[in-house]
Amino acid sequence: MGVLAEAWNWLTTSAHWAGDTGAGARLAEHLWLTAVSLGLACAAALPVALYLGHRGRGGALAVNLSNAGRAVPTFAVLVLLTLTPLGRHGDLPTVLALVLFAVPPLLTNAYVGMREADRDVVEAARGMGMSGGQVFVRVELPLAFALITTGVRSAAIQVVATATLAGLVGGGGLGRIITAGFNTYSTPQVVAGALLVAALALTVEALFALVQRLLDPLRRRGRAVRSGAGGGRSGAGGSRFRPRAAR
């Protein structure tokens, strides 16, 4: 029997999902770590990136400093935090390390999205008398939405994958299944844990892609415009008359 078949047998054995140390509990811990870390990273990075992108100042320095943090191995940060007094507070070191790891893609994508919003559209909105807040909410955010959500999706997938490292320092999550398999020389268990992490990452990717597609304000606005245009044609009895744009 191959390793994949043995891993499948491990995953389909109900005993491996029961109890506080079973796969079900580890999956719940992994989801909790991911949600908390991603939420804190979004709360820390997005307001700063959106403000700097709106103002157009200081963003390059912030993005460069954020990207420099990618050069620091997450596992090294996790180990160092575990050795500090923070290590006494359960999963706090893991959450902090994951937050630091998730900030760069969030900060970079949100800032770039705001700065790459069509300047002609932004200036036209200001010319119409919109305030800075109105331009930010009604123009820049919708135009930057795709890049912002892409950054959130990228950060979420990275956090799901990186949270596995928590098992190496005694933290929770699916990484504990993998480390337990190494400790007992159980290759099927190691492979089963890796498959669970991969499946969770793919599921998160699909969910965020769906949410991005459903909530994209430009896509929704385009559907509304097409719907209104269709209603206009039916109301005109199929006439081909089109009003000429005002010059």
Secondary structure by P-SEA (a helix, b strand, c coil): ccaaaaaaaaaaccccccccccaaaaaaaaaaaaaaaaaaaaaccaaaaaaaaaaccaaaaaaaaaaaaaaccaaaaaaaaaacccccccaaaaaaaaaaaaaaaaaaaaaaaaaaccaaaaaaaaaacccaaaaacccccccaaaaaaaaaaaaaaaaaaacccccccccccaaaaaaaaaaaccaaaaaaaaaaaaaaaaaaaaaaaaaaaaacaaaaaaaaaaaaaaaaaaaaccccccccccc
